[in-house]
Amino acid sequence: MVMLWGSDKGAKDKASRENIIQKVPYDRPYYYTEIDWEAYMQQVSQYLNGERDYTLIKGGTGPLVYPAAHVYIYSLLYKVTDGGKNILLAQAIFAWLYLGILTIVMACYRMARAPPYLFPLLILSKRLHSIFLLRLFNDCFAVGFLFLVVYAYQHRIWTVGSVAYSFGVGTKMSLLLAGPAVGIILLQALPLRRALNAAFLMAQVQLTIAWPFIPRNPIGYISRAFELSRQFLYKWTVNWRFLDEKTFLSREFAIALVSANLGFLGLFAATRWLKPSRQSIPEFLMDIWKPRPLLVQQQISSRVTASFTMTAILTSMMVGLLCARSLHYQFYAYIAWSSPFLLWKSKMHPVGIYAVWAAQEWAWNVYPSTNASSAVVVACLFIQVLGVWWGTREAGVDTRAPPIDRSGQSHKHVQ
């Protein structure tokens, strides 16, 4: 029944996407839909012409500041859209991309046993439609990789999920925000050797996609593709507009946000994400290098459920977005499909879920952002982070599973 319902909604959403493309052309000046597409095309054209020094690749909006997978994706789009000139074809490609990712998102929700009343919220976002169909941002591909990771890990296809995660980070480093949850999931679901193999695989993928640029200027590639010191302009911020510009740009505010991010991650790790192992952070860190008895590993792995996996990864992303110094409109791609699930995990009433979703959707559609809209953005993110923490206080542990026996030295160990 849910599958049929989802298919019907997907068909209606497809018709809606076609209507947007037909009625809101990308190149109509009135709608000001071009933001980064032309810059992307200018940058990849330099790559296609043989430039391999990352610091020398520039576009209309500035230097190239995304990892190499972004370059390869938009190089392909450059070729199939006649150098970026066939905007209608590009929009059609992104429309199909949207529908493909939406299918994966719905599959993740079903795997986590989310209720059907959440599904309309996955297709109703005006801002998300704009990000995909009118802006053509690289975040569209990054969020696709994010939910592919969730889907693969839910089905315990660890290699595919790890490769997808690395490609996602290689498209836009925003996916590093999910890294803490990804690492904790792997270290509990897999024996240590397999978890390390997954980490090495991720590193190998990064090295492979970066290799064309490494011989020419390795430091230049790393500093541009993963630039952590980039300063965003106050006028473009969506989340902290209600602060004055001096506070927004201050070093103290930056330190406070980093501290809050680390604090939230520590809180979730200590009280939520380590529940499968039933250990505290010190115990987990002390035992992490010790081979677990086979029975112990199986018990822990069985508690890394589809719902636990999705909750941990999306929460890690949401914590990072809440504590980000500046969010731009394209970052809503990571929020739009995560919020309904996290609000549900907070044990909020359906009316409350729809109310918070509506407030958040309104705030992200205010352009330019205002004091009121930015305050609502931050408030909604805060509600989701604290809500999912409170709502999962008794979740994540299968009380029917026997307690872990750590004294059985005769058990077979796994590496």
Disulfide bonds with the S-S distance in Angstrom:
none
